[in-house]
Amino acid sequence: MQSINKVMLITEITERKLTKAEYKKRESLKDKYDKTDMKKNFIKQYGQREGEQAYFATITKQAKKEA
């Protein structure tokens, strides 16, 4: 039986820049949620690296929606 090499293709996702209003909203949400256990819960659920990425993705998405 032949050995099959699996290749994972990694593609780069290009996102638009945040507007000033979205950036300010993201920073205020970050300050708000840093006072809670939200970040710790993400890290506990997803691990250190993925948890932080999910945390920042969540607050960025919320900032885009609310700004």
C-alpha positions as CSV (number, residue, x, y, z in Angstrom):
1,M,0.0,0.0,0.0
2,Q,1.4,3.4,-1.0
3,S,1.9,6.1,1.5
4,I,-0.1,9.2,0.8
5,N,1.3,12.5,1.8
6,K,-1.4,14.8,3.0
7,V,-0.8,18.5,2.2
8,M,-2.7,21.2,3.9
9,L,-3.0,24.3,1.9
10,I,-3.0,27.4,4.0
11,T,-4.6,30.4,2.4
12,E,-4.3,33.9,3.6
13,I,-7.5,35.8,4.3
14,T,-7.5,39.5,3.6
15,E,-9.7,41.6,5.8
16,R,-10.6,45.2,5.5
17,K,-9.1,47.7,7.9
18,L,-11.2,48.8,10.9
19,T,-12.6,52.3,10.8
20,K,-11.8,54.7,13.6
21,A,-15.2,54.2,15.1
22,E,-14.8,50.4,15.0
23,Y,-11.3,50.5,16.4
24,K,-12.5,52.7,19.3
25,K,-15.5,50.4,19.9
26,R,-13.2,47.3,19.9
27,E,-10.9,48.9,22.4
28,S,-13.8,49.8,24.7
29,L,-15.2,46.2,24.4
30,K,-11.7,44.8,25.1
31,D,-11.5,46.9,28.3
32,K,-15.0,45.9,29.3
33,Y,-14.4,42.2,28.7
34,D,-10.9,42.1,30.2
35,K,-12.7,42.8,33.6
36,T,-14.7,39.7,33.2
37,D,-13.7,36.0,32.8
38,M,-14.6,36.0,29.1
39,K,-10.9,35.7,27.8
40,K,-10.1,33.1,30.4
41,N,-13.1,31.1,29.4
42,F,-12.1,31.2,25.7
43,I,-8.6,30.1,26.6
44,K,-9.9,27.3,28.8
45,Q,-12.2,26.1,26.0
46,Y,-9.9,26.4,23.0
47,G,-6.4,26.5,24.4
48,Q,-4.0,29.4,24.8
49,R,-3.4,30.4,21.1
50,E,-6.8,29.6,19.7
51,G,-8.5,31.0,22.7
52,E,-6.9,34.4,22.3
53,Q,-7.6,34.4,18.6
54,A,-11.3,33.5,19.2
55,Y,-11.6,36.1,21.9
56,F,-10.2,38.9,19.7
57,A,-12.2,37.8,16.7
58,T,-15.4,37.8,18.8
59,I,-14.9,41.4,20.1
60,T,-13.8,42.6,16.7
61,K,-16.9,41.2,15.1
62,Q,-19.1,42.7,17.8
63,A,-17.3,46.1,17.3
64,K,-18.0,46.0,13.6
65,K,-21.6,45.2,14.2
66,E,-22.2,47.9,16.9
67,A,-20.1,50.8,15.4
